[in-house]
Amino acid sequence: MKKKNIIFCFIIVLLISGPVFAAKAFKYEIKAKRDPFIPLVSADGMYISDAYGITSIKDIRLEGIVWDEVKGSAAIINGEIAEEGQEIGIVKILRIEKGAVVFEVEGDEVRIELVSD
C-alpha cells in the first residue's frame, strides 16, 4: 500500500510541476517582417500602419521592391507602398534600386538591402 501511495504522490507532483517548468515566454523573431500577432485592422475597422511612426533607421522594414525602370519603382516599407522622394516618418526615400533602397536619415544616406529568405 505504501508503494502505491508513493507512486500516486509522484504522479501528482509530475502533473502539477510539469506546466510550471514547461512554460516559456514566446518571443517572435521579426527578421525584417511584420509581426503577424499585431492586427492590421483596429477595433473600429481602421487600417493600422506603423510606417509613419519611424523614428530611426532601425524601425524600417524593407519588405519588397517593385522594380520598373520605365514607370518608376516602388518599395514596400513597413507594409506601405512608397516611391522615391516620399517621406515616411523621419526618413526620405532617395533612390529605389533593384535590390536595395537608399534613405536619407538626419542628413545621412543609408542603404538597406532587400533580404531574401
N, CA and C atoms as a LAMMPS dump frame, in Angstrom:
ITEM: TIMESTEP
0
ITEM: NUMBER OF ATOMS
351
ITEM: BOX BOUNDS ff ff ff
-5.0000000000000000e+02 5.0000000000000000e+02
-5.0000000000000000e+02 5.0000000000000000e+02
-5.0000000000000000e+02 5.0000000000000000e+02
ITEM: ATOMS id mol type element x y z
1 1 1 N 0.821 -1.199 0
2 1 2 C 0 0 0
3 1 3 C 0.861 1.257 0
4 2 1 N 1.978 1.212 0.749
5 2 2 C 2.868 2.342 0.815
6 2 3 C 3.441 2.663 -0.561
7 3 1 N 3.78 1.616 -1.306
8 3 2 C 4.375 1.791 -2.624
9 3 3 C 3.381 2.472 -3.557
10 4 1 N 2.105 2.124 -3.488
11 4 2 C 1.075 2.75 -4.315
12 4 3 C 0.913 4.222 -3.956
13 5 1 N 0.963 4.538 -2.661
14 5 2 C 0.86 5.939 -2.226
15 5 3 C 2.033 6.764 -2.736
16 6 1 N 3.233 6.201 -2.705
17 6 2 C 4.419 6.911 -3.182
18 6 3 C 4.302 7.16 -4.688
19 7 1 N 3.88 6.14 -5.416
20 7 2 C 3.711 6.29 -6.874
21 7 3 C 2.629 7.318 -7.168
22 8 1 N 1.528 7.266 -6.451
23 8 2 C 0.438 8.224 -6.639
24 8 3 C 0.92 9.657 -6.367
25 9 1 N 1.656 9.852 -5.286
26 9 2 C 2.195 11.187 -4.955
27 9 3 C 3.183 11.648 -6.022
28 10 1 N 4.011 10.758 -6.521
29 10 2 C 4.984 11.095 -7.56
30 10 3 C 4.263 11.542 -8.826
31 11 1 N 3.199 10.849 -9.204
32 11 2 C 2.428 11.215 -10.397
33 11 3 C 1.775 12.583 -10.216
34 12 1 N 1.225 12.836 -9.046
35 12 2 C 0.605 14.137 -8.75
36 12 3 C 1.64 15.252 -8.856
37 13 1 N 2.824 15.035 -8.291
38 13 2 C 3.885 16.05 -8.345
39 13 3 C 4.277 16.311 -9.797
40 14 1 N 4.399 15.271 -10.598
41 14 2 C 4.739 15.444 -12.016
42 14 3 C 3.664 16.216 -12.764
43 15 1 N 2.415 15.903 -12.502
44 15 2 C 1.319 16.593 -13.178
45 15 3 C 1.253 18.067 -12.799
46 16 1 N 1.527 18.369 -11.547
47 16 2 C 1.456 19.754 -11.083
48 16 3 C 2.675 20.551 -11.545
49 17 1 N 3.851 19.975 -11.448
50 17 2 C 5.073 20.714 -11.759
51 17 3 C 5.357 20.791 -13.251
52 18 1 N 4.817 19.897 -14.051
53 18 2 C 5.074 19.885 -15.494
54 18 3 C 4.771 21.21 -16.175
55 19 1 N 3.56 21.727 -16.064
56 19 2 C 3.247 23.009 -16.71
57 19 3 C 4.047 24.187 -16.161
58 20 1 N 4.424 24.129 -14.892
59 20 2 C 5.174 25.234 -14.298
60 20 3 C 6.55 25.344 -14.938
61 21 1 N 7.229 24.23 -15.104
62 21 2 C 8.57 24.245 -15.678
63 21 3 C 8.546 24.327 -17.199
64 22 1 N 7.493 23.892 -17.821
65 22 2 C 7.42 23.892 -19.279
66 22 3 C 7.055 25.25 -19.864
67 23 1 N 6.464 26.126 -19.076
68 23 2 C 6.016 27.42 -19.59
69 23 3 C 7.21 28.327 -19.861
70 24 1 N 7.384 28.698 -21.132
71 24 2 C 8.44 29.625 -21.523
72 24 3 C 7.788 30.804 -22.221
73 25 1 N 8.386 31.943 -22.065
74 25 2 C 7.877 33.131 -22.753
75 25 3 C 8.226 33.013 -24.235
76 26 1 N 7.243 33.207 -25.1
77 26 2 C 7.463 33.136 -26.544
78 26 3 C 7.857 34.51 -27.049
79 27 1 N 8.949 34.564 -27.794
80 27 2 C 9.396 35.82 -28.398
81 27 3 C 9.446 35.611 -29.892
82 28 1 N 8.67 36.41 -30.611
83 28 2 C 8.631 36.331 -32.063
84 28 3 C 9.824 37.071 -32.653
85 29 1 N 10.614 36.381 -33.462
86 29 2 C 11.756 36.993 -34.136
87 29 3 C 11.26 37.598 -35.444
88 30 1 N 11.288 38.921 -35.559
89 30 2 C 10.711 39.627 -36.695
90 30 3 C 11.463 39.345 -37.984
91 31 1 N 12.766 39.395 -37.975
92 31 2 C 13.59 39.146 -39.163
93 31 3 C 13.129 39.975 -40.353
94 32 1 N 12.975 41.266 -40.161
95 32 2 C 12.605 42.222 -41.219
96 32 3 C 11.224 41.971 -41.802
97 33 1 N 10.341 41.398 -41.029
98 33 2 C 8.965 41.174 -41.478
99 33 3 C 7.994 41.743 -40.45
100 34 1 N 6.747 41.886 -40.859
101 34 2 C 5.708 42.375 -39.976
102 34 3 C 5.372 41.302 -38.943
103 35 1 N 5.136 41.716 -37.713
104 35 2 C 4.754 40.788 -36.658
105 35 3 C 3.32 40.326 -36.914
106 36 1 N 3.104 39.036 -37.179
107 36 2 C 1.75 38.553 -37.502
108 36 3 C 0.786 38.56 -36.322
109 37 1 N 1.295 38.786 -35.121
110 37 2 C 0.443 38.797 -33.94
111 37 3 C -0.147 40.183 -33.667
112 38 1 N 0.274 41.169 -34.44
113 38 2 C -0.281 42.515 -34.308
114 38 3 C -1.336 42.686 -35.394
115 39 1 N -2.569 43.013 -35.036
116 39 2 C -3.643 43.104 -36.036
117 39 3 C -3.407 44.224 -37.05
118 40 1 N -3.905 44.02 -38.273
119 40 2 C -3.811 45.02 -39.333
120 40 3 C -4.967 46.007 -39.284
121 41 1 N -6.035 45.638 -38.589
122 41 2 C -7.232 46.47 -38.54
123 41 3 C -7.597 46.72 -37.077
124 42 1 N -7.932 47.978 -36.758
125 42 2 C -8.299 48.323 -35.387
126 42 3 C -9.71 47.828 -35.069
127 43 1 N -10.109 47.964 -33.83
128 43 2 C -11.438 47.52 -33.395
129 43 3 C -12.56 48.261 -34.126
130 44 1 N -12.3 49.518 -34.537
131 44 2 C -13.335 50.267 -35.255
132 44 3 C -13.208 50.144 -36.78
133 45 1 N -12.382 49.19 -37.253
134 45 2 C -12.309 48.905 -38.688
135 45 3 C -11.313 49.737 -39.475
136 46 1 N -10.454 50.494 -38.783
137 46 2 C -9.464 51.331 -39.463
138 46 3 C -8.172 50.55 -39.669
139 47 1 N -7.524 50.778 -40.83
140 47 2 C -6.246 50.143 -41.141
141 47 3 C -5.161 50.714 -40.237
142 48 1 N -4.351 49.84 -39.649
143 48 2 C -3.281 50.255 -38.746
144 48 3 C -1.953 50.11 -39.487
145 49 1 N -1.158 51.166 -39.495
146 49 2 C 0.164 51.132 -40.12
147 49 3 C 1.186 51.705 -39.157
148 50 1 N 2.353 51.039 -39.095
149 50 2 C 3.424 51.58 -38.259
150 50 3 C 4.475 52.303 -39.092
151 51 1 N 4.213 52.472 -40.393
152 51 2 C 5.195 53.088 -41.28
153 51 3 C 5.465 54.535 -40.915
154 52 1 N 4.47 55.266 -40.502
155 52 2 C 4.654 56.696 -40.242
156 52 3 C 5.152 56.974 -38.837
157 53 1 N 5.366 55.929 -38.063
158 53 2 C 5.937 56.082 -36.734
159 53 3 C 7.437 55.821 -36.732
160 54 1 N 8.071 55.8 -37.9
161 54 2 C 9.506 55.546 -37.993
162 54 3 C 10.265 56.701 -37.347
163 55 1 N 11.069 56.369 -36.347
164 55 2 C 11.851 57.39 -35.654
165 55 3 C 13.354 57.17 -35.81
166 56 1 N 13.759 56.026 -36.358
167 56 2 C 15.176 55.759 -36.614
168 56 3 C 15.277 54.728 -37.729
169 57 1 N 16.465 54.539 -38.242
170 57 2 C 16.686 53.577 -39.322
171 57 3 C 16.377 52.15 -38.85
172 58 1 N 16.473 51.902 -37.55
173 58 2 C 16.178 50.571 -37.002
174 58 3 C 14.7 50.217 -37.114
175 59 1 N 13.837 51.216 -37.269
176 59 2 C 12.391 50.976 -37.37
177 59 3 C 11.965 50.546 -38.772
178 60 1 N 12.861 50.642 -39.749
179 60 2 C 12.489 50.364 -41.143
180 60 3 C 12.551 48.875 -41.438
181 61 1 N 11.458 48.369 -42.026
182 61 2 C 11.401 47.001 -42.539
183 61 3 C 11.202 47.096 -44.043
184 62 1 N 12.227 46.808 -44.811
185 62 2 C 12.113 46.777 -46.264
186 62 3 C 11.576 45.401 -46.634
187 63 1 N 10.317 45.352 -47.059
188 63 2 C 9.636 44.081 -47.277
189 63 3 C 9.586 43.662 -48.746
190 64 1 N 9.79 44.617 -49.652
191 64 2 C 9.756 44.263 -51.067
192 64 3 C 10.068 45.453 -51.942
193 65 1 N 10.438 45.14 -53.19
194 65 2 C 10.707 46.175 -54.181
195 65 3 C 10.008 45.784 -55.472
196 66 1 N 9.28 46.74 -56.054
197 66 2 C 8.671 46.554 -57.373
198 66 3 C 9.527 47.396 -58.317
199 67 1 N 10.324 46.711 -59.146
200 67 2 C 11.298 47.385 -59.989
201 67 3 C 10.71 47.641 -61.376
202 68 1 N 10.69 48.898 -61.803
203 68 2 C 10.226 49.274 -63.136
204 68 3 C 11.004 50.513 -63.585
205 69 1 N 11.978 50.306 -64.483
206 69 2 C 12.819 51.413 -64.945
207 69 3 C 12.024 52.459 -65.713
208 70 1 N 10.964 52.047 -66.405
209 70 2 C 10.209 52.962 -67.262
210 70 3 C 9.225 53.808 -66.455
211 71 1 N 8.364 53.174 -65.684
212 71 2 C 7.294 53.883 -64.971
213 71 3 C 7.687 54.31 -63.557
214 72 1 N 8.827 53.874 -63.096
215 72 2 C 9.249 54.207 -61.735
216 72 3 C 9.019 53.041 -60.794
217 73 1 N 9.931 52.859 -59.882
218 73 2 C 9.874 51.738 -58.952
219 73 3 C 9.188 52.136 -57.654
220 74 1 N 8.826 51.135 -56.892
221 74 2 C 8.2 51.348 -55.586
222 74 3 C 8.796 50.353 -54.601
223 75 1 N 8.733 50.698 -53.34
224 75 2 C 9.218 49.816 -52.283
225 75 3 C 8.106 49.61 -51.264
226 76 1 N 8.09 48.447 -50.678
227 76 2 C 7.142 48.167 -49.604
228 76 3 C 7.92 48.296 -48.297
229 77 1 N 7.58 49.327 -47.532
230 77 2 C 8.281 49.646 -46.298
231 77 3 C 7.277 49.639 -45.151
232 78 1 N 7.504 48.747 -44.214
233 78 2 C 6.604 48.599 -43.055
234 78 3 C 5.149 48.446 -43.504
235 79 1 N 4.934 47.713 -44.572
236 79 2 C 3.583 47.439 -45.052
237 79 3 C 2.982 48.507 -45.934
238 80 1 N 3.707 49.582 -46.195
239 80 2 C 3.204 50.685 -47.024
240 80 3 C 3.968 50.737 -48.349
241 81 1 N 3.266 51.05 -49.429
242 81 2 C 3.903 51.233 -50.734
243 81 3 C 4.425 52.658 -50.79
244 82 1 N 5.727 52.788 -51.1
245 82 2 C 6.37 54.103 -51.103
246 82 3 C 7.188 54.272 -52.379
247 83 1 N 7.333 55.535 -52.804
248 83 2 C 8.081 55.852 -54.019
249 83 3 C 9.235 56.782 -53.693
250 84 1 N 10.129 56.956 -54.669
251 84 2 C 11.265 57.857 -54.495
252 84 3 C 10.774 59.267 -54.175
253 85 1 N 11.464 59.917 -53.259
254 85 2 C 11.105 61.275 -52.866
255 85 3 C 10.106 61.341 -51.727
256 86 1 N 9.457 60.244 -51.416
257 86 2 C 8.438 60.228 -50.364
258 86 3 C 9.101 60.2 -48.986
259 87 1 N 8.491 60.88 -48.048
260 87 2 C 8.956 60.856 -46.664
261 87 3 C 8.037 59.98 -45.83
262 88 1 N 8.667 59.137 -45.028
263 88 2 C 7.927 58.255 -44.13
264 88 3 C 8.549 58.432 -42.754
265 89 1 N 7.789 58.98 -41.835
266 89 2 C 8.351 59.275 -40.524
267 89 3 C 9.467 60.29 -40.679
268 90 1 N 10.638 59.965 -40.135
269 90 2 C 11.762 60.896 -40.239
270 90 3 C 12.694 60.588 -41.41
271 91 1 N 12.376 59.578 -42.234
272 91 2 C 13.253 59.207 -43.34
273 91 3 C 12.657 59.638 -44.678
274 92 1 N 13.535 59.866 -45.649
275 92 2 C 13.126 60.2 -47.008
276 92 3 C 13.737 59.166 -47.942
277 93 1 N 12.954 58.705 -48.91
278 93 2 C 13.447 57.728 -49.871
279 93 3 C 14.156 58.481 -50.993
280 94 1 N 15.463 58.273 -51.094
281 94 2 C 16.243 58.94 -52.132
282 94 3 C 16.225 58.156 -53.443
283 95 1 N 16.522 56.85 -53.354
284 95 2 C 16.569 56.004 -54.553
285 95 3 C 16.038 54.611 -54.24
286 96 1 N 15.373 54.044 -55.231
287 96 2 C 14.972 52.649 -55.139
288 96 3 C 15.772 51.901 -56.201
289 97 1 N 16.558 50.945 -55.774
290 97 2 C 17.387 50.141 -56.66
291 97 3 C 16.778 48.753 -56.776
292 98 1 N 17.341 47.91 -57.641
293 98 2 C 16.795 46.56 -57.839
294 98 3 C 16.769 45.737 -56.556
295 99 1 N 17.795 45.877 -55.74
296 99 2 C 17.867 45.056 -54.537
297 99 3 C 18.036 45.827 -53.254
298 100 1 N 17.819 47.148 -53.297
299 100 2 C 18.019 47.952 -52.092
300 100 3 C 17.287 49.284 -52.22
301 101 1 N 17.157 49.963 -51.09
302 101 2 C 16.575 51.302 -51.06
303 101 3 C 17.557 52.199 -50.309
304 102 1 N 17.778 53.4 -50.857
305 102 2 C 18.658 54.37 -50.218
306 102 3 C 17.782 55.44 -49.569
307 103 1 N 17.978 55.626 -48.26
308 103 2 C 17.199 56.569 -47.47
309 103 3 C 18.076 57.729 -47.046
310 104 1 N 17.443 58.851 -46.759
311 104 2 C 18.117 59.962 -46.093
312 104 3 C 17.588 59.995 -44.67
313 105 1 N 18.499 59.859 -43.716
314 105 2 C 18.131 59.857 -42.303
315 105 3 C 18.988 60.901 -41.601
316 106 1 N 18.352 61.97 -41.175
317 106 2 C 19.03 63.051 -40.469
318 106 3 C 20.263 63.534 -41.232
319 107 1 N 20.126 63.694 -42.551
320 107 2 C 21.193 64.211 -43.4
321 107 3 C 22.167 63.175 -43.92
322 108 1 N 22.101 61.946 -43.441
323 108 2 C 22.992 60.872 -43.893
324 108 3 C 22.261 59.936 -44.837
325 109 1 N 22.999 59.396 -45.839
326 109 2 C 22.439 58.381 -46.727
327 109 3 C 22.653 57.013 -46.112
328 110 1 N 21.579 56.227 -46.062
329 110 2 C 21.646 54.879 -45.525
330 110 3 C 21.028 53.945 -46.548
331 111 1 N 21.77 52.9 -46.922
332 111 2 C 21.305 51.928 -47.921
333 111 3 C 20.882 50.661 -47.194
334 112 1 N 19.659 50.219 -47.446
335 112 2 C 19.145 48.989 -46.845
336 112 3 C 18.897 47.983 -47.963
337 113 1 N 19.545 46.819 -47.848
338 113 2 C 19.417 45.743 -48.828
339 113 3 C 18.112 44.971 -48.561
340 114 1 N 17.503 44.498 -49.637
341 114 2 C 16.336 43.631 -49.512
342 114 3 C 16.82 42.23 -49.149
343 115 1 N 16.339 41.707 -48.049
344 115 2 C 16.757 40.403 -47.57
345 115 3 C 15.818 39.353 -48.139
346 116 1 N 16.393 38.293 -48.7
347 116 2 C 15.551 37.2 -49.206
348 116 3 C 15.72 35.997 -48.294
349 117 1 N 14.635 35.302 -48.057
350 117 2 C 14.671 34.121 -47.169
351 117 3 C 15.04 32.898 -47.933
